[in-house]
Amino acid sequence: MAAIAPPGVGVGCRSIRDGDEAHLLPEEAGSIPARRPAMRRASGAARWIAHSLLSNIGINDFPVLRSPSGAPVWPDGISGSLAHDDEMAVAAVASITDVGSLGIDVEPAIALPDEIAALVATSIDVVGAVDRQLAGRILFAAKEAVYKAVYPLDHEILDYGDIAIDLSASRATTTTGRRATLAYCLAPRIVVLAFVR
């Protein structure tokens, strides 16, 4: 996964494990309303990665709180993103001097159900030479990652149709005029990183 990140962006992933909820700092635990143990474990795993990435750039013991919008709150001067599915957690962190904003998403490397794919894909999306079985899932993850990258900049709620993806050019554009660069990997999970300079 590190191979997909541009210079200055730290990324990490790990399998979600029993007991990962213990990685939540007390302030984080209080900011996350999820009561289901699986959700708290996933949040703990993602924040454990984020704490390690922040520590790598000299920021220690910073609680990554959940804002009312659901987005994580990063230290001043830092852009970051968290994601998880049922089995894996991922995080990305960078100084805003390197990357203005980041978004990351993780999905299982399986076909997206047809009814969801119909909501996600638009006629202007370009998938290029991507495996047709995984194209819908990659588009889904890419649009989620782009949304996470641009929401902190514009504070606009975007629908799937508001984000155009061109996987062959590794680019995305939004109806708000933002352009993001995309990078992704397919194994063992689909992980998409979106970043705005």
C-alpha positions as CSV (number, residue, x, y, z in Angstrom):
1,M,0.0,0.0,0.0
2,A,2.9,2.4,0.7
3,A,3.8,2.2,-3.0
4,I,0.6,4.0,-4.0
5,A,1.1,7.0,-1.7
6,P,2.8,10.2,-3.1
7,P,5.9,11.6,-1.3
8,G,5.0,13.1,2.0
9,V,1.9,11.0,2.6
10,G,2.0,8.3,5.2
11,V,-0.3,5.4,4.8
12,G,-0.9,2.2,6.9
13,C,-3.3,-0.7,7.2
14,R,-3.9,-3.6,9.5
15,S,-6.4,-6.3,10.1
16,I,-9.0,-5.5,12.7
17,R,-8.5,-7.7,15.8
18,D,-10.3,-8.5,18.9
19,G,-9.4,-5.9,21.5
20,D,-8.7,-3.1,19.1
21,E,-11.2,-0.9,20.8
22,A,-8.6,-0.6,23.6
23,H,-6.5,1.5,21.1
24,L,-9.0,4.4,21.4
25,L,-7.7,7.2,23.6
26,P,-10.2,8.2,26.3
27,E,-11.2,11.4,24.4
28,E,-11.7,9.4,21.2
29,A,-13.8,6.8,22.9
30,G,-16.1,9.6,24.1
31,S,-16.4,11.1,20.7
32,I,-17.4,7.9,18.9
33,P,-21.1,7.2,19.4
34,A,-21.0,3.6,18.1
35,R,-22.0,1.1,20.8
36,R,-21.5,-2.0,18.7
37,P,-18.3,-3.7,19.6
38,A,-17.3,-4.3,16.0
39,M,-17.6,-0.6,15.1
40,R,-15.5,0.4,18.2
41,R,-12.9,-2.3,17.3
42,A,-12.7,-0.9,13.7
43,S,-12.4,2.7,15.0
44,G,-9.7,1.7,17.4
45,A,-7.7,-0.1,14.7
46,A,-7.9,2.9,12.3
47,R,-6.9,5.3,15.0
48,W,-4.1,3.1,16.1
49,I,-2.7,3.4,12.6
50,A,-3.3,7.1,12.6
51,H,-1.5,7.5,16.0
52,S,1.5,5.7,14.5
53,L,1.5,7.8,11.3
54,L,1.2,11.0,13.4
55,S,4.0,9.9,15.7
56,N,6.2,9.4,12.5
57,I,5.9,13.1,11.9
58,G,6.5,14.1,15.5
59,I,2.9,14.4,16.8
60,N,2.4,12.1,19.8
61,D,-0.7,11.2,21.7
62,F,-3.0,13.4,19.7
63,P,-6.7,12.2,20.1
64,V,-8.3,11.9,16.6
65,L,-11.8,12.8,17.6
66,R,-15.0,12.3,15.6
67,S,-16.6,15.5,14.5
68,P,-20.4,16.0,14.4
69,S,-20.2,15.4,10.6
70,G,-18.5,12.0,11.3
71,A,-15.1,13.2,9.9
72,P,-12.0,12.8,12.0
73,V,-10.5,15.9,13.5
74,W,-6.7,16.3,12.7
75,P,-4.1,18.5,14.3
76,D,-3.6,21.9,12.8
77,G,-1.5,21.7,9.6
78,I,-2.3,18.0,9.1
79,S,-4.6,16.4,6.6
80,G,-5.7,12.8,7.1
81,S,-8.3,10.2,6.5
82,L,-9.5,6.9,8.1
83,A,-11.5,4.0,6.7
84,H,-12.4,0.4,7.5
85,D,-14.5,-2.4,6.2
86,D,-15.4,-5.5,8.3
87,E,-11.8,-6.9,8.2
88,M,-9.3,-4.1,7.6
89,A,-8.6,-0.6,8.8
90,V,-6.6,2.0,6.8
91,A,-5.3,5.5,7.5
92,A,-3.5,8.2,5.6
93,V,-1.8,11.3,7.0
94,A,0.2,14.2,5.5
95,S,1.3,17.8,6.3
96,I,-0.9,20.2,4.3
97,T,2.4,21.7,2.9
98,D,2.7,18.3,1.1
99,V,-0.9,17.6,0.3
100,G,-3.9,19.9,0.8
101,S,-6.4,17.2,1.6
102,L,-6.6,13.4,1.7
103,G,-9.2,10.8,1.5
104,I,-8.9,7.0,1.8
105,D,-11.3,4.1,1.5
106,V,-11.0,0.3,1.8
107,E,-13.4,-2.3,0.3
108,P,-13.3,-6.0,-0.2
109,A,-11.9,-7.1,-3.6
110,I,-15.3,-8.5,-4.8
111,A,-17.9,-7.3,-7.2
112,L,-20.2,-4.6,-6.1
113,P,-23.8,-5.7,-6.1
114,D,-25.6,-4.6,-9.3
115,E,-28.2,-2.4,-7.5
116,I,-25.4,-0.4,-5.8
117,A,-23.2,-0.3,-8.9
118,A,-26.2,1.3,-10.7
119,L,-26.2,4.1,-8.1
120,V,-22.4,4.7,-8.2
121,A,-21.4,4.5,-11.8
122,T,-22.3,7.3,-14.3
123,S,-21.8,7.6,-18.0
124,I,-18.9,10.0,-17.5
125,D,-16.9,7.6,-15.3
126,V,-14.0,6.0,-17.1
127,V,-12.7,2.6,-15.8
128,G,-10.2,1.9,-18.6
129,A,-8.5,-1.5,-18.4
130,V,-9.7,-2.3,-14.9
131,D,-11.0,-5.8,-14.3
132,R,-14.8,-5.5,-15.1
133,Q,-15.7,-7.6,-12.0
134,L,-14.0,-5.1,-9.7
135,A,-14.7,-1.9,-11.6
136,G,-17.9,-1.0,-9.7
137,R,-16.2,-1.6,-6.3
138,I,-13.1,0.5,-7.3
139,L,-15.4,3.3,-8.5
140,F,-17.3,3.1,-5.2
141,A,-14.1,3.3,-3.2
142,A,-12.7,6.1,-5.4
143,K,-15.8,8.2,-4.9
144,E,-15.8,7.6,-1.2
145,A,-12.1,8.6,-1.0
146,V,-12.7,11.7,-3.2
147,Y,-15.6,12.8,-1.0
148,K,-13.5,12.5,2.1
149,A,-10.7,14.6,0.5
150,V,-12.9,17.4,-0.8
151,Y,-15.5,17.7,2.0
152,P,-13.1,19.4,4.4
153,L,-12.3,22.0,1.7
154,D,-15.8,22.8,0.5
155,H,-18.2,21.5,3.2
156,E,-20.5,20.4,0.4
157,I,-22.4,17.1,0.5
158,L,-21.7,15.3,-2.8
159,D,-23.6,12.4,-4.3
160,Y,-22.0,9.7,-6.4
161,G,-23.2,11.6,-9.6
162,D,-21.3,14.7,-8.4
163,I,-17.9,12.9,-8.6
164,A,-16.5,11.9,-12.0
165,I,-13.8,9.3,-11.9
166,D,-11.2,8.5,-14.6
167,L,-9.2,5.5,-13.4
168,S,-7.1,5.4,-16.6
169,A,-5.9,9.0,-15.9
170,S,-5.9,8.5,-12.1
171,R,-8.0,11.6,-11.7
172,A,-11.4,12.7,-10.3
173,T,-13.4,15.9,-10.7
174,T,-16.3,17.2,-8.7
175,T,-19.3,19.4,-9.5
176,T,-17.8,21.9,-7.0
177,G,-14.7,22.2,-9.3
178,R,-12.3,20.2,-7.3
179,R,-9.7,18.0,-9.0
180,A,-8.2,15.1,-7.1
181,T,-5.5,12.6,-8.0
182,L,-6.2,8.9,-7.3
183,A,-4.0,6.0,-6.5
184,Y,-5.2,2.5,-5.7
185,C,-4.2,-1.1,-5.0
186,L,-6.3,-4.3,-5.4
187,A,-4.7,-6.8,-3.1
188,P,-5.5,-8.1,-0.6
189,R,-8.3,-5.4,-0.4
190,I,-9.2,-2.5,-2.7
191,V,-7.7,0.6,-1.2
192,V,-8.1,4.0,-2.9
193,L,-6.3,7.1,-1.9
194,A,-7.5,10.5,-3.2
195,F,-5.5,13.7,-2.7
196,V,-5.9,17.3,-3.6
197,R,-2.7,19.4,-3.8
